[in-house]
Amino acid sequence: MDILQSLDPGLLPLLGVGCALLCVAGVVLMLGAQVIGIFADLIGSVTGLFSGLVGNPIACCGCLVLLGAVVVCGGGLWVISGVLSSCGTPEAVNFCALFGR
């Protein structure tokens, strides 16, 4: 039995439209991939130019993030210790109640 003989005649235009939409979607995806590739290449070129002029700035990003984390944690501890030192005084804040002071 041939598969084309068992198909509903109203299904053939629907299959044709589906295939056409699939082709259009493929073309749009390929163009989108090329546009994303162009922007990625542009960012890479600018980064390469910058690193050629200054050195490799990306290599020290991890150190800067770690240094920033240490500064934020140290500043947070300094603020918390200042607030906790006011506990038991008339300037006490609600934060003291969190620690039961």
C-alpha distances in whole Angstrom, upper triangle without the diagonal:
4,6,9,8,8,11,15,17,20,18,18,22,22,20,22,26,25,24,28,30,29,30,33,34,33,36,38,38,39,42,43,43,45,47,48,48,51,53,53,54,57,58,58,60,63,63,63,66,68,68,69,72,73,71,68,69,65,67,70,67,67,71,71,69,71,74,73,72,75,77,75,75,79,80,78,80,83,82,82,85,87,85,86,90,90,89,92,94,94,92,89,86,83,81,84,83,79,81,84,87
4,6,6,7,9,13,14,17,16,15,19,20,17,19,23,22,21,24,26,25,27,30,31,30,33,35,35,36,38,40,40,42,44,45,45,48,50,50,51,54,55,55,57,60,60,61,63,65,65,66,69,70,69,66,66,63,65,67,65,65,69,69,67,69,72,71,70,73,75,73,74,77,78,76,78,81,81,80,83,85,84,85,88,89,88,91,93,93,90,88,84,82,80,83,82,78,80,83,86
4,5,5,7,10,12,15,13,12,16,16,14,16,19,19,18,21,23,22,23,27,27,27,30,32,32,33,35,37,37,39,41,42,43,45,47,47,48,51,52,52,54,57,57,58,60,62,62,64,66,67,66,63,63,60,62,64,62,62,66,66,64,66,69,68,66,70,72,70,70,74,74,73,75,78,77,76,80,82,80,81,85,85,85,88,89,89,87,84,81,78,76,79,78,75,77,79,82
4,5,5,9,9,12,11,10,13,14,12,14,17,17,17,19,22,21,22,25,26,26,29,31,31,32,35,36,37,38,41,42,42,45,46,47,48,51,52,52,54,56,57,58,60,62,62,64,66,67,66,64,64,61,63,65,63,63,67,67,64,67,70,68,67,71,72,70,71,75,75,74,76,79,78,77,81,82,81,82,86,86,86,89,90,90,87,85,81,79,77,80,79,76,78,81,84
4,6,8,9,13,12,12,15,16,15,17,20,20,20,23,25,25,26,29,30,30,32,34,35,36,38,40,40,42,44,45,46,48,50,50,52,54,55,56,58,60,61,61,64,66,66,67,70,71,70,67,67,64,66,69,66,66,70,70,68,70,73,71,70,74,76,73,74,78,78,76,79,82,81,80,84,85,84,85,88,89,88,91,92,92,90,87,84,81,80,83,81,78,80,83,86
4,7,9,12,11,11,15,16,14,17,20,19,20,23,24,24,26,28,29,30,32,34,34,35,38,39,40,42,44,44,45,48,49,50,51,54,55,55,57,60,60,61,63,65,65,67,69,70,69,66,66,63,65,67,65,65,68,69,66,68,71,70,69,72,74,71,72,76,76,74,77,79,78,78,81,83,81,82,86,86,85,88,90,90,87,85,81,78,77,80,79,75,78,80,83
4,6,8,7,8,11,12,11,13,16,16,16,19,21,21,23,25,26,26,29,30,31,32,35,36,37,39,41,41,43,45,46,47,49,51,52,53,55,57,57,58,61,62,63,64,67,67,67,64,63,60,63,65,62,62,66,66,63,66,69,67,66,70,71,69,70,73,73,72,74,77,76,75,79,80,79,80,83,83,83,86,87,87,84,82,78,76,74,77,76,73,75,78,81
4,5,5,7,10,10,11,13,15,16,17,19,21,21,23,25,26,27,29,31,32,33,35,36,37,40,41,42,43,46,47,48,49,51,53,53,55,57,58,59,61,63,64,65,68,68,68,65,64,61,64,66,63,63,67,67,64,66,69,67,67,70,71,69,70,74,73,72,74,77,76,75,79,80,78,79,83,83,83,86,87,87,84,82,78,75,74,77,76,73,75,78,80
4,5,6,8,10,10,12,14,15,16,18,20,21,22,24,25,27,28,30,31,33,34,36,37,39,40,42,43,45,46,47,49,51,52,53,55,57,58,59,61,63,63,65,67,68,68,65,65,62,64,66,64,64,68,67,65,67,70,68,68,71,72,70,71,75,74,73,75,78,77,76,80,81,80,81,84,84,84,87,88,88,85,83,79,76,75,79,77,74,77,79,82
4,6,6,7,9,11,12,13,15,16,18,19,21,22,23,25,27,28,29,31,33,34,35,37,39,40,41,43,45,46,47,49,50,52,53,55,56,57,59,61,62,63,66,66,66,63,63,60,62,64,62,62,66,65,63,65,68,66,65,69,70,67,68,72,72,70,73,75,74,74,77,78,77,78,81,81,81,84,85,85,82,80,76,73,72,76,74,72,74,76,79
4,6,5,6,9,10,10,12,14,15,16,18,20,21,22,25,26,27,29,30,31,33,35,36,37,39,41,42,43,45,47,48,49,51,52,53,55,57,58,59,61,63,64,63,60,60,57,59,61,58,59,63,62,60,62,65,63,62,66,67,65,66,69,69,67,70,73,71,71,75,76,74,75,79,79,79,82,83,82,80,78,74,71,70,73,72,69,72,74,77
4,5,5,6,9,10,11,12,14,15,17,18,20,21,23,24,26,27,29,30,32,33,35,36,37,39,41,42,43,45,47,48,49,51,52,53,55,57,58,59,62,63,62,59,59,56,59,61,58,59,62,62,60,62,65,63,63,66,67,65,66,70,70,68,71,74,72,72,76,77,76,77,80,81,80,83,84,84,81,79,75,73,72,75,74,71,73,76,79
4,5,5,6,8,10,10,12,14,15,16,18,20,21,22,24,26,27,28,30,32,33,34,36,38,39,40,42,44,45,46,48,50,51,52,54,55,56,58,60,61,61,58,58,55,58,60,57,58,61,61,59,61,64,62,62,65,66,64,65,69,68,67,70,72,71,71,75,76,74,76,79,79,79,82,83,83,80,78,74,72,70,74,73,70,72,75,78
4,5,5,6,9,10,11,12,14,15,16,18,20,21,22,24,26,27,28,30,31,33,34,36,37,38,40,42,43,44,46,48,49,50,52,54,55,56,58,59,59,56,56,53,55,57,55,55,59,58,56,58,61,59,59,62,63,61,62,66,65,64,67,69,68,68,71,72,71,72,76,76,75,79,80,79,76,74,71,68,67,70,69,66,69,71,74
4,5,5,6,9,10,10,12,14,15,16,18,20,21,23,24,25,27,29,30,31,33,35,36,37,39,41,42,43,45,47,47,49,51,52,53,55,57,58,57,55,54,51,54,56,53,54,57,57,55,57,60,58,58,61,62,60,61,65,65,63,66,69,68,67,71,72,71,72,76,76,76,79,80,80,77,75,71,68,67,70,70,66,69,71,74
4,5,5,6,9,10,11,12,14,15,17,18,20,21,23,24,26,27,29,30,32,33,35,36,38,39,41,42,43,45,47,48,50,51,52,54,56,57,56,54,54,51,54,56,53,54,58,57,55,58,60,59,58,62,63,61,62,66,66,64,67,70,68,68,72,73,72,73,77,77,77,80,81,81,78,76,72,70,68,72,71,68,70,73,76
4,5,5,6,9,10,10,12,14,15,16,18,20,21,22,24,26,27,28,30,32,33,34,36,37,39,40,42,44,45,46,48,49,50,52,54,55,55,52,52,49,52,54,51,52,56,55,53,56,58,56,56,60,61,58,60,63,63,62,65,67,66,66,69,70,69,71,74,74,74,77,78,78,75,73,69,67,66,69,68,65,68,70,73
4,5,5,6,9,10,10,12,14,15,16,18,20,21,22,24,26,27,28,30,32,32,34,36,37,38,40,42,43,44,46,48,49,50,52,53,53,50,50,47,49,52,49,49,53,52,50,53,56,54,53,57,58,56,57,61,60,59,62,64,63,63,67,68,67,68,71,72,71,75,76,75,72,70,67,64,63,66,66,63,65,68,70
4,5,5,6,9,10,10,12,14,15,17,18,20,21,23,24,26,27,29,30,31,33,35,36,37,39,41,42,43,45,46,47,49,51,52,52,49,49,46,48,51,48,49,53,52,50,53,56,54,54,57,58,56,58,61,61,60,63,65,64,64,68,69,68,69,73,73,73,76,77,77,74,72,68,66,65,68,67,64,66,69,72
4,5,5,6,9,10,11,12,14,15,17,18,20,21,23,24,26,27,29,30,32,33,35,36,38,39,41,42,44,45,46,48,50,51,51,48,48,46,48,50,48,49,52,52,50,53,55,54,53,57,58,56,58,61,61,60,63,65,64,64,68,69,68,69,73,73,73,76,77,77,74,72,68,66,65,68,68,65,67,70,72
4,5,5,6,9,10,10,12,14,15,16,18,20,21,22,24,26,27,28,30,31,33,34,36,37,39,40,42,43,44,46,48,49,49,46,46,43,46,48,45,46,50,49,47,50,52,50,50,54,55,53,54,58,57,56,59,62,60,61,64,65,64,66,69,69,69,73,73,73,70,68,65,62,61,64,64,61,63,66,68
4,5,5,6,9,10,10,12,14,15,16,18,20,21,22,24,26,27,28,30,31,32,34,36,37,38,40,42,43,44,46,47,47,44,44,41,44,46,43,44,48,47,45,48,51,49,49,52,53,51,53,56,56,55,58,60,59,60,63,64,63,65,68,68,69,72,73,73,70,68,64,62,60,64,63,60,62,65,68
4,5,5,6,9,10,11,12,14,15,17,18,20,21,23,25,26,27,29,30,31,33,35,36,37,39,41,42,43,45,46,46,44,43,41,43,46,43,44,48,48,46,49,51,50,50,53,54,52,54,57,57,56,59,62,61,61,65,66,65,66,70,70,70,74,75,75,71,69,66,64,62,66,65,62,64,67,70
4,5,5,6,9,10,11,12,14,15,17,18,20,21,23,24,26,27,29,30,32,33,35,36,37,39,40,42,44,45,45,43,42,40,43,45,42,43,47,46,45,48,50,48,48,52,53,51,53,56,56,55,58,60,59,60,63,64,63,65,68,68,69,72,73,72,69,68,64,62,61,64,64,61,63,66,68
4,5,5,6,9,10,10,12,14,15,16,18,20,21,22,24,26,27,28,30,32,33,34,36,37,38,40,42,43,43,40,40,37,40,42,39,40,44,43,41,44,47,45,45,49,49,48,49,53,52,51,54,57,56,56,60,61,60,61,64,65,65,69,69,69,66,64,61,59,57,61,60,57,59,62,65
4,5,5,6,9,10,10,12,14,15,16,18,20,21,22,24,26,27,28,30,31,32,34,36,37,38,41,42,41,39,38,36,38,41,38,39,43,43,41,44,46,45,45,48,49,48,49,53,53,52,55,57,56,57,60,61,61,62,65,66,66,70,70,70,67,65,62,60,58,62,62,58,60,63,66
4,5,5,6,9,10,11,12,14,15,17,19,20,21,23,25,26,27,29,30,31,33,35,36,37,39,40,40,38,38,36,38,41,38,40,43,43,41,44,47,45,45,49,50,48,50,53,53,53,56,58,57,58,61,62,61,63,66,67,67,71,71,71,68,66,63,61,59,63,63,60,62,65,67
4,5,5,6,9,10,11,12,14,15,17,18,20,21,23,24,26,27,29,30,32,33,34,36,38,39,39,37,36,34,37,39,36,38,41,40,39,42,44,42,43,46,47,45,47,51,50,50,53,55,54,55,58,59,58,60,63,63,64,68,68,68,64,63,59,58,56,60,60,57,59,62,64
4,5,5,6,9,10,10,12,14,15,16,18,20,21,22,24,26,27,28,30,31,32,34,36,37,37,34,34,31,34,36,34,35,38,38,36,39,42,40,40,44,45,43,45,48,48,47,50,52,52,52,56,57,56,58,61,61,62,65,66,66,63,61,58,56,54,58,58,54,56,60,62
4,5,5,6,9,10,10,12,14,15,16,18,20,21,22,24,26,26,28,30,31,32,35,36,35,33,33,31,33,36,34,35,39,38,37,40,42,41,41,45,46,44,46,49,49,49,52,54,53,54,57,58,58,60,63,63,64,68,68,68,65,63,60,58,56,60,60,57,59,62,64
4,5,5,6,9,10,11,13,14,15,17,19,20,21,23,24,25,27,29,30,31,33,35,35,33,32,30,33,36,33,35,38,38,36,40,42,40,41,45,45,44,46,49,49,48,51,53,53,54,57,58,57,59,62,63,64,67,68,68,64,63,59,58,56,60,60,57,59,62,64
4,5,5,6,8,10,11,12,14,15,17,18,20,21,23,24,26,27,28,30,32,33,33,31,30,28,31,33,31,32,36,35,33,36,39,37,38,41,42,40,42,45,45,45,48,50,49,50,53,54,54,56,58,59,60,63,64,64,60,59,56,54,52,56,56,53,55,58,60
4,5,5,6,9,10,10,12,14,15,16,18,20,21,22,24,26,26,28,30,31,31,28,28,26,29,31,29,30,34,33,32,35,37,36,36,40,41,39,41,44,44,44,47,49,49,50,53,54,53,55,58,59,60,63,64,64,61,59,56,54,52,56,56,53,55,58,60
4,5,5,6,9,10,10,12,14,15,16,18,20,20,22,24,25,26,28,30,30,28,28,26,29,31,29,31,34,34,33,36,38,37,38,41,42,41,43,46,46,46,49,51,50,51,54,55,55,57,60,61,62,65,66,66,62,61,58,57,54,58,58,55,57,60,62
4,5,5,6,9,10,11,13,14,15,17,18,20,21,23,24,26,27,29,29,27,26,25,28,30,28,30,33,32,31,35,36,35,36,40,40,39,41,44,44,44,47,48,48,49,52,53,53,55,58,58,59,63,63,63,60,58,55,54,52,56,56,53,55,59,60
4,5,5,6,9,10,11,12,14,15,16,18,20,21,22,24,26,27,27,24,24,22,25,27,25,27,30,29,28,31,33,32,33,36,37,36,38,41,40,40,44,45,45,46,49,50,50,52,54,55,56,60,60,60,57,56,52,51,49,52,53,50,52,55,57
4,5,5,6,8,10,10,12,14,15,16,18,20,21,22,24,25,25,23,23,21,24,26,24,26,30,29,28,31,33,32,33,37,37,37,39,42,42,42,45,46,46,48,50,51,52,54,56,57,58,62,62,63,59,58,55,54,51,55,55,52,54,57,59
4,5,5,6,9,10,10,12,14,15,16,18,20,21,23,24,24,23,23,21,24,27,25,27,30,29,29,32,34,33,34,38,38,37,40,42,42,43,46,47,47,48,51,52,52,54,57,58,59,63,63,63,59,58,55,55,52,56,57,54,55,59,60
4,5,5,6,9,10,11,12,14,15,16,18,20,21,22,23,21,20,19,22,24,22,25,28,26,26,29,31,30,31,34,35,34,37,39,39,39,42,44,43,45,48,48,49,51,53,54,55,59,59,59,56,55,52,51,49,52,53,50,52,55,56
4,5,5,6,9,10,10,12,14,15,16,18,20,21,21,18,18,16,19,22,20,22,25,24,24,27,29,28,29,32,33,32,35,37,37,38,41,42,42,44,46,47,48,50,52,53,54,58,58,59,55,54,51,50,48,51,52,49,50,54,55
4,5,5,6,9,10,10,12,14,15,16,18,20,19,18,18,17,20,22,21,23,26,26,26,29,30,30,31,34,35,35,37,39,40,40,43,44,45,46,49,50,50,52,54,56,57,61,61,61,58,57,54,53,51,54,55,52,53,57,58
4,5,5,6,9,10,11,12,14,15,17,18,19,18,17,17,20,22,21,24,26,25,25,29,30,29,31,34,34,34,37,39,38,39,42,43,43,45,48,48,49,51,53,54,56,60,60,60,56,55,53,52,50,53,55,52,53,57,57
4,5,5,6,8,10,10,12,14,15,16,17,15,14,13,17,19,17,20,22,21,22,25,26,25,27,30,30,30,33,35,35,36,39,40,40,42,44,45,45,48,50,51,52,56,56,57,53,52,49,49,46,49,51,48,49,53,54
4,6,5,6,8,10,10,12,14,15,15,13,13,12,15,17,16,19,22,21,22,25,26,26,27,30,31,31,33,35,36,37,39,41,41,43,45,46,47,49,51,52,54,57,58,58,55,54,51,51,48,51,52,49,50,54,55
4,5,5,6,8,10,10,12,14,14,13,14,14,17,19,19,22,24,23,24,27,28,28,30,33,33,33,36,38,38,39,42,43,43,45,47,48,49,51,53,54,56,60,60,60,57,56,53,53,51,53,55,52,53,57,58
4,5,5,6,9,10,11,12,13,12,12,13,16,18,17,20,22,21,22,25,26,25,28,30,30,31,34,35,35,37,39,40,40,43,45,45,46,49,50,52,53,57,57,57,54,53,51,51,48,51,53,50,51,55,55
4,5,5,6,8,10,10,10,9,9,9,12,14,14,17,19,18,19,22,23,23,25,27,27,28,31,32,33,34,37,38,38,40,42,43,44,46,48,49,51,55,55,55,52,51,49,49,46,49,51,48,48,52,53
4,5,5,6,9,10,10,9,10,10,13,15,15,18,20,20,21,24,25,25,27,30,30,31,33,35,35,37,39,40,41,43,45,46,47,49,51,52,54,58,58,59,55,54,52,52,49,52,54,51,51,55,56
4,6,5,6,9,10,10,11,13,15,17,17,21,22,21,23,26,26,26,29,31,31,32,35,36,36,38,40,41,42,44,46,47,48,50,51,53,55,59,58,59,55,55,53,53,50,53,55,52,53,57,57
4,5,5,6,8,8,8,10,13,14,14,18,19,18,20,23,23,23,26,28,27,29,31,32,33,35,37,37,38,41,42,43,44,47,48,49,51,55,55,56,52,51,49,50,47,50,52,49,50,54,54
4,5,5,5,5,6,8,10,12,13,16,17,17,19,21,21,22,25,26,27,28,31,32,32,34,36,37,38,40,42,43,44,46,47,49,51,55,55,56,52,52,49,50,47,49,52,49,49,53,53
4,6,6,7,10,12,13,15,16,19,20,20,22,25,25,26,28,30,30,32,34,35,36,38,40,40,41,44,45,46,48,50,51,53,55,58,58,59,55,55,53,53,51,53,55,53,53,57,57
4,6,9,10,13,14,15,17,20,20,20,23,25,24,25,28,29,29,31,34,34,35,37,39,39,40,43,44,45,47,49,50,51,54,57,57,58,54,54,52,53,50,52,55,52,52,56,56
4,7,7,11,12,12,14,17,17,16,19,21,21,22,25,26,26,28,30,31,31,33,35,36,37,39,41,41,43,45,46,48,50,54,53,54,51,50,49,49,47,49,51,49,49,53,53
4,6,9,9,10,13,15,15,16,18,20,20,21,24,25,25,27,30,30,31,33,35,36,37,39,41,41,43,45,46,48,50,54,54,55,51,51,49,50,47,49,51,49,49,52,52
4,6,6,8,10,12,13,13,16,18,18,19,22,23,24,25,28,29,30,31,33,34,36,38,39,40,42,43,45,47,49,52,52,54,50,49,47,48,45,47,49,46,46,50,50
4,6,6,7,10,11,10,13,15,15,16,19,20,21,22,24,26,26,28,30,31,32,34,36,37,38,40,42,43,45,49,49,50,47,46,44,44,41,44,46,43,43,47,47
4,5,5,8,10,10,11,14,15,16,17,19,20,21,24,25,26,27,29,31,32,34,35,37,38,40,41,43,45,48,49,50,46,45,43,43,40,43,45,42,42,46,46
4,6,7,8,10,11,13,14,16,17,19,20,22,23,24,26,27,29,30,32,33,35,36,38,39,41,43,45,48,49,50,47,46,44,44,40,43,45,42,42,45,46
4,5,5,6,9,10,11,12,14,15,17,18,20,21,22,24,26,27,29,30,32,33,35,36,37,40,41,45,45,47,43,42,41,41,38,40,42,39,39,43,43
4,5,5,6,9,10,10,12,14,15,16,18,20,21,22,24,25,27,28,30,31,33,34,36,38,40,43,44,45,41,40,38,38,35,37,40,37,37,41,41
4,5,5,6,9,10,11,12,14,15,16,18,20,21,23,24,26,27,28,30,32,33,34,37,38,42,42,44,40,39,37,37,34,36,38,35,35,38,39
4,5,5,6,8,10,11,12,14,15,16,18,20,21,22,24,26,27,28,30,31,33,35,37,40,41,42,39,38,36,37,33,35,37,35,34,38,38
4,5,5,6,9,10,10,12,14,15,16,18,20,21,22,24,26,27,28,30,31,33,35,39,39,40,37,36,34,35,31,34,36,33,33,37,37
4,5,5,6,9,10,10,12,14,15,16,18,20,21,22,24,26,27,28,30,32,34,37,38,39,36,34,32,32,29,31,33,31,31,34,35
4,5,5,6,9,10,11,12,14,15,16,18,20,21,22,24,26,27,28,31,32,36,36,38,35,33,32,32,28,30,32,30,29,33,33
4,5,5,6,9,10,10,12,14,15,16,18,20,21,22,24,26,27,29,31,35,35,37,33,32,31,31,28,30,32,30,29,33,33
4,5,5,6,9,10,10,12,14,15,16,18,20,21,23,24,26,28,29,33,33,35,31,30,28,29,25,28,30,28,27,31,31
4,5,5,6,8,10,10,12,14,15,16,18,20,21,22,24,26,28,31,32,33,30,29,27,27,23,25,28,25,25,28,29
4,6,5,6,8,10,11,12,14,15,16,18,20,21,22,25,26,30,30,32,29,28,26,27,23,25,27,25,24,28,28
4,6,5,6,8,10,10,12,14,15,16,18,20,21,23,25,29,29,30,27,26,25,25,22,24,27,25,24,28,27
4,5,5,6,9,10,11,12,14,15,17,18,20,22,23,27,27,29,25,24,22,23,19,22,24,22,22,25,25
4,5,5,6,9,10,10,12,14,15,16,18,20,22,25,26,28,25,23,21,22,18,20,22,20,19,23,23
4,5,5,6,9,10,11,12,14,15,16,19,21,24,25,27,23,22,21,22,19,20,23,21,20,23,23
4,5,5,6,9,10,11,12,14,15,17,19,23,23,24,21,20,19,20,17,18,22,20,19,23,22
4,5,5,6,9,10,11,12,14,16,17,21,21,23,20,18,17,17,14,16,18,16,16,20,19
4,5,5,6,8,10,10,12,14,16,19,20,22,19,18,17,17,14,15,18,16,15,18,17
4,6,5,6,9,10,11,13,15,18,19,21,17,17,16,18,14,15,19,17,16,19,18
4,6,5,6,9,10,11,13,17,17,18,15,14,13,14,12,13,16,15,15,18,17
4,5,5,6,9,10,11,15,16,17,14,13,11,12,9,10,13,12,11,14,13
4,5,5,6,9,10,14,14,17,14,13,13,14,11,11,14,14,12,15,13
4,6,5,7,9,13,12,14,12,11,11,14,11,11,15,15,14,16,14
4,5,5,7,11,11,12,9,8,8,10,7,8,11,12,11,13,11
4,5,5,9,10,13,11,8,9,10,8,6,10,10,9,11,8
4,5,8,9,12,10,9,10,13,11,9,13,14,12,13,10
4,6,6,8,6,5,8,11,10,8,12,13,12,13,10
4,5,8,7,5,7,9,9,6,9,11,10,10,6
4,7,8,6,9,11,12,8,10,13,12,11,7
4,5,5,9,12,13,10,13,16,15,14,10
4,5,9,12,13,12,14,17,17,16,13
4,6,10,11,11,13,15,16,16,13
4,7,8,7,9,12,12,12,9
4,5,6,8,10,11,12,10
4,5,5,7,9,10,10
4,5,5,7,9,9
4,5,5,6,5
4,5,5,6
4,6,8
4,6
4
